[in-house]
Amino acid sequence: MAKSGPIIIIEDDPDDHEMIERILLKLNVENPIKKFMDGESALQYLQSTSDDPFVIICDINMPIMNGLQLKESIDTDKRLRVKSIPFVFLSTTANPQQVKQAYHYSVQGFFLKGQSYEALKNSLHQIVSYWQHCVHPNNLT
């Protein structure tokens, strides 16, 4: 995790993409934002970039490659696993089976988008603030 690295948003709903980006800008987050509509395109980016992402914020229910499949693919890719990129789910639902499976893959959080703009803003603030203050193996100098 690089504190100045990009925030990776993986979300198949264009309206949610826009709202998440707008909230991050209102929160004065200076990290670049990279957006993807599915796990497969995000995985291709992660496997081909030299960027060290700050955090991955991922929806769980998406076409092509869902969030759980993406997290499993990251965990089985030696180069990506070593990067130790913080990975959190941000979803409209918290199906108990999916939550258990997410933590089986060692995600660092599972957040609900909430039913309002303020709820989503609060969740994003908590996610970003936590990782901005967290000491992480990849940001020790």
C-alpha positions as protocol buffer text, in pm:
chain_id: "A"
residue {
  index: 1
  type: MET
  ca { x: 0 y: 0 z: 0 }
}
residue {
  index: 2
  type: ALA
  ca { x: 134 y: 336 z: -97 }
}
residue {
  index: 3
  type: LYS
  ca { x: -31 y: 622 z: 89 }
}
residue {
  index: 4
  type: SER
  ca { x: -20 y: 832 z: -229 }
}
residue {
  index: 5
  type: GLY
  ca { x: -117 y: 548 z: -462 }
}
residue {
  index: 6
  type: PRO
  ca { x: -445 y: 532 z: -649 }
}
residue {
  index: 7
  type: ILE
  ca { x: -772 y: 433 z: -494 }
}
residue {
  index: 8
  type: ILE
  ca { x: -916 y: 151 z: -702 }
}
residue {
  index: 9
  type: ILE
  ca { x: -1296 y: 157 z: -730 }
}
residue {
  index: 10
  type: ILE
  ca { x: -1457 y: -154 z: -878 }
}
residue {
  index: 11
  type: GLU
  ca { x: -1829 y: -100 z: -925 }
}
residue {
  index: 12
  type: ASP
  ca { x: -2065 y: -201 z: -1204 }
}
residue {
  index: 13
  type: ASP
  ca { x: -2319 y: 79 z: -1143 }
}
residue {
  index: 14
  type: PRO
  ca { x: -2215 y: 402 z: -1321 }
}
residue {
  index: 15
  type: ASP
  ca { x: -2424 y: 614 z: -1080 }
}
residue {
  index: 16
  type: ASP
  ca { x: -2247 y: 461 z: -780 }
}
residue {
  index: 17
  type: HIS
  ca { x: -1911 y: 519 z: -954 }
}
residue {
  index: 18
  type: GLU
  ca { x: -1990 y: 887 z: -991 }
}
residue {
  index: 19
  type: MET
  ca { x: -2122 y: 922 z: -636 }
}
residue {
  index: 20
  type: ILE
  ca { x: -1820 y: 748 z: -481 }
}
residue {
  index: 21
  type: GLU
  ca { x: -1581 y: 967 z: -679 }
}
residue {
  index: 22
  type: ARG
  ca { x: -1777 y: 1282 z: -586 }
}
residue {
  index: 23
  type: ILE
  ca { x: -1769 y: 1189 z: -216 }
}
residue {
  index: 24
  type: LEU
  ca { x: -1395 y: 1116 z: -221 }
}
residue {
  index: 25
  type: LEU
  ca { x: -1337 y: 1460 z: -376 }
}
residue {
  index: 26
  type: LYS
  ca { x: -1557 y: 1624 z: -108 }
}
residue {
  index: 27
  type: LEU
  ca { x: -1353 y: 1442 z: 155 }
}
residue {
  index: 28
  type: ASN
  ca { x: -1043 y: 1610 z: 6 }
}
residue {
  index: 29
  type: VAL
  ca { x: -884 y: 1278 z: -81 }
}
residue {
  index: 30
  type: GLU
  ca { x: -584 y: 1361 z: -299 }
}
residue {
  index: 31
  type: ASN
  ca { x: -515 y: 1010 z: -426 }
}
residue {
  index: 32
  type: PRO
  ca { x: -585 y: 948 z: -793 }
}
residue {
  index: 33
  type: ILE
  ca { x: -896 y: 739 z: -853 }
}
residue {
  index: 34
  type: LYS
  ca { x: -902 y: 447 z: -1096 }
}
residue {
  index: 35
  type: LYS
  ca { x: -1247 y: 310 z: -1180 }
}
residue {
  index: 36
  type: PHE
  ca { x: -1343 y: -28 z: -1321 }
}
residue {
  index: 37
  type: MET
  ca { x: -1681 y: -179 z: -1406 }
}
residue {
  index: 38
  type: ASP
  ca { x: -1589 y: -542 z: -1327 }
}
residue {
  index: 39
  type: GLY
  ca { x: -1330 y: -752 z: -1152 }
}
residue {
  index: 40
  type: GLU
  ca { x: -1169 y: -881 z: -1470 }
}
residue {
  index: 41
  type: SER
  ca { x: -1071 y: -537 z: -1601 }
}
residue {
  index: 42
  type: ALA
  ca { x: -946 y: -438 z: -1255 }
}
residue {
  index: 43
  type: LEU
  ca { x: -737 y: -755 z: -1232 }
}
residue {
  index: 44
  type: GLN
  ca { x: -584 y: -688 z: -1575 }
}
residue {
  index: 45
  type: TYR
  ca { x: -489 y: -338 z: -1460 }
}
residue {
  index: 46
  type: LEU
  ca { x: -344 y: -464 z: -1131 }
}
residue {
  index: 47
  type: GLN
  ca { x: -140 y: -731 z: -1309 }
}
residue {
  index: 48
  type: SER
  ca { x: -1 y: -487 z: -1566 }
}
residue {
  index: 49
  type: THR
  ca { x: 66 y: -171 z: -1366 }
}
residue {
  index: 50
  type: SER
  ca { x: 364 y: -71 z: -1158 }
}
residue {
  index: 51
  type: ASP
  ca { x: 129 y: 142 z: -942 }
}
residue {
  index: 52
  type: ASP
  ca { x: 110 y: 60 z: -574 }
}
residue {
  index: 53
  type: PRO
  ca { x: -258 y: 118 z: -494 }
}
residue {
  index: 54
  type: PHE
  ca { x: -362 y: 282 z: -169 }
}
residue {
  index: 55
  type: VAL
  ca { x: -677 y: 70 z: -130 }
}
residue {
  index: 56
  type: ILE
  ca { x: -918 y: -136 z: -338 }
}
residue {
  index: 57
  type: ILE
  ca { x: -1287 y: -62 z: -278 }
}
residue {
  index: 58
  type: CYS
  ca { x: -1492 y: -327 z: -452 }
}
residue {
  index: 59
  type: ASP
  ca { x: -1857 y: -414 z: -501 }
}
residue {
  index: 60
  type: ILE
  ca { x: -1926 y: -781 z: -449 }
}
residue {
  index: 61
  type: ASN
  ca { x: -2204 y: -851 z: -704 }
}
residue {
  index: 62
  type: MET
  ca { x: -2078 y: -774 z: -1054 }
}
residue {
  index: 63
  type: PRO
  ca { x: -2089 y: -939 z: -1396 }
}
residue {
  index: 64
  type: ILE
  ca { x: -1791 y: -1106 z: -1567 }
}
residue {
  index: 65
  type: MET
  ca { x: -1586 y: -1145 z: -1245 }
}
residue {
  index: 66
  type: ASN
  ca { x: -1749 y: -1073 z: -911 }
}
residue {
  index: 67
  type: GLY
  ca { x: -1567 y: -927 z: -612 }
}
residue {
  index: 68
  type: LEU
  ca { x: -1504 y: -1260 z: -444 }
}
residue {
  index: 69
  type: GLN
  ca { x: -1351 y: -1404 z: -761 }
}
residue {
  index: 70
  type: LEU
  ca { x: -1133 y: -1094 z: -792 }
}
residue {
  index: 71
  type: LYS
  ca { x: -1008 y: -1120 z: -435 }
}
residue {
  index: 72
  type: GLU
  ca { x: -928 y: -1489 z: -485 }
}
residue {
  index: 73
  type: SER
  ca { x: -739 y: -1405 z: -806 }
}
residue {
  index: 74
  type: ILE
  ca { x: -537 y: -1137 z: -627 }
}
residue {
  index: 75
  type: ASP
  ca { x: -454 y: -1379 z: -346 }
}
residue {
  index: 76
  type: THR
  ca { x: -329 y: -1644 z: -590 }
}
residue {
  index: 77
  type: ASP
  ca { x: -115 y: -1400 z: -789 }
}
residue {
  index: 78
  type: LYS
  ca { x: 225 y: -1397 z: -616 }
}
residue {
  index: 79
  type: ARG
  ca { x: 321 y: -1046 z: -732 }
}
residue {
  index: 80
  type: LEU
  ca { x: -12 y: -894 z: -625 }
}
residue {
  index: 81
  type: ARG
  ca { x: -22 y: -1084 z: -295 }
}
residue {
  index: 82
  type: VAL
  ca { x: 320 y: -942 z: -200 }
}
residue {
  index: 83
  type: LYS
  ca { x: 190 y: -588 z: -261 }
}
residue {
  index: 84
  type: SER
  ca { x: -53 y: -641 z: 31 }
}
residue {
  index: 85
  type: ILE
  ca { x: -305 y: -398 z: -116 }
}
residue {
  index: 86
  type: PRO
  ca { x: -582 y: -325 z: 137 }
}
residue {
  index: 87
  type: PHE
  ca { x: -906 y: -467 z: -1 }
}
residue {
  index: 88
  type: VAL
  ca { x: -1254 y: -379 z: 126 }
}
residue {
  index: 89
  type: PHE
  ca { x: -1598 y: -461 z: -1 }
}
residue {
  index: 90
  type: LEU
  ca { x: -1858 y: -187 z: -36 }
}
residue {
  index: 91
  type: SER
  ca { x: -2193 y: -342 z: -121 }
}
residue {
  index: 92
  type: THR
  ca { x: -2565 y: -276 z: -105 }
}
residue {
  index: 93
  type: THR
  ca { x: -2622 y: -611 z: 66 }
}
residue {
  index: 94
  type: ALA
  ca { x: -2446 y: -822 z: 326 }
}
residue {
  index: 95
  type: ASN
  ca { x: -2547 y: -1178 z: 250 }
}
residue {
  index: 96
  type: PRO
  ca { x: -2409 y: -1384 z: 544 }
}
residue {
  index: 97
  type: GLN
  ca { x: -2257 y: -1643 z: 307 }
}
residue {
  index: 98
  type: GLN
  ca { x: -2078 y: -1373 z: 106 }
}
residue {
  index: 99
  type: VAL
  ca { x: -1952 y: -1199 z: 421 }
}
residue {
  index: 100
  type: LYS
  ca { x: -1808 y: -1528 z: 553 }
}
residue {
  index: 101
  type: GLN
  ca { x: -1648 y: -1602 z: 218 }
}
residue {
  index: 102
  type: ALA
  ca { x: -1505 y: -1249 z: 197 }
}
residue {
  index: 103
  type: TYR
  ca { x: -1333 y: -1286 z: 532 }
}
residue {
  index: 104
  type: HIS
  ca { x: -1213 y: -1632 z: 431 }
}
residue {
  index: 105
  type: TYR
  ca { x: -1018 y: -1442 z: 162 }
}
residue {
  index: 106
  type: SER
  ca { x: -884 y: -1208 z: 431 }
}
residue {
  index: 107
  type: VAL
  ca { x: -1051 y: -886 z: 320 }
}
residue {
  index: 108
  type: GLN
  ca { x: -985 y: -591 z: 548 }
}
residue {
  index: 109
  type: GLY
  ca { x: -1349 y: -485 z: 568 }
}
residue {
  index: 110
  type: PHE
  ca { x: -1702 y: -534 z: 446 }
}
residue {
  index: 111
  type: PHE
  ca { x: -1906 y: -214 z: 439 }
}
residue {
  index: 112
  type: LEU
  ca { x: -2262 y: -139 z: 335 }
}
residue {
  index: 113
  type: LYS
  ca { x: -2325 y: 150 z: 98 }
}
residue {
  index: 114
  type: GLY
  ca { x: -2621 y: 248 z: 310 }
}
residue {
  index: 115
  type: GLN
  ca { x: -2952 y: 394 z: 207 }
}
residue {
  index: 116
  type: SER
  ca { x: -2838 y: 755 z: 180 }
}
residue {
  index: 117
  type: TYR
  ca { x: -2564 y: 979 z: 50 }
}
residue {
  index: 118
  type: GLU
  ca { x: -2458 y: 1054 z: 409 }
}
residue {
  index: 119
  type: ALA
  ca { x: -2432 y: 684 z: 495 }
}
residue {
  index: 120
  type: LEU
  ca { x: -2210 y: 621 z: 192 }
}
residue {
  index: 121
  type: LYS
  ca { x: -2002 y: 929 z: 274 }
}
residue {
  index: 122
  type: ASN
  ca { x: -1954 y: 805 z: 630 }
}
residue {
  index: 123
  type: SER
  ca { x: -1844 y: 459 z: 512 }
}
residue {
  index: 124
  type: LEU
  ca { x: -1595 y: 604 z: 262 }
}
residue {
  index: 125
  type: HIS
  ca { x: -1458 y: 845 z: 522 }
}
residue {
  index: 126
  type: GLN
  ca { x: -1402 y: 556 z: 765 }
}
residue {
  index: 127
  type: ILE
  ca { x: -1229 y: 343 z: 500 }
}
residue {
  index: 128
  type: VAL
  ca { x: -995 y: 614 z: 375 }
}
residue {
  index: 129
  type: SER
  ca { x: -921 y: 759 z: 718 }
}
residue {
  index: 130
  type: TYR
  ca { x: -832 y: 419 z: 860 }
}
residue {
  index: 131
  type: TRP
  ca { x: -583 y: 341 z: 583 }
}
residue {
  index: 132
  type: GLN
  ca { x: -434 y: 691 z: 592 }
}
residue {
  index: 133
  type: HIS
  ca { x: -346 y: 637 z: 958 }
}
residue {
  index: 134
  type: CYS
  ca { x: -256 y: 268 z: 945 }
}
residue {
  index: 135
  type: VAL
  ca { x: 106 y: 155 z: 960 }
}
residue {
  index: 136
  type: HIS
  ca { x: 143 y: -101 z: 686 }
}
residue {
  index: 137
  type: PRO
  ca { x: 440 y: -318 z: 579 }
}
residue {
  index: 138
  type: ASN
  ca { x: 453 y: -152 z: 239 }
}
residue {
  index: 139
  type: ASN
  ca { x: 479 y: 203 z: 372 }
}
residue {
  index: 140
  type: LEU
  ca { x: 760 y: 159 z: 624 }
}
residue {
  index: 141
  type: THR
  ca { x: 1076 y: 347 z: 535 }
}
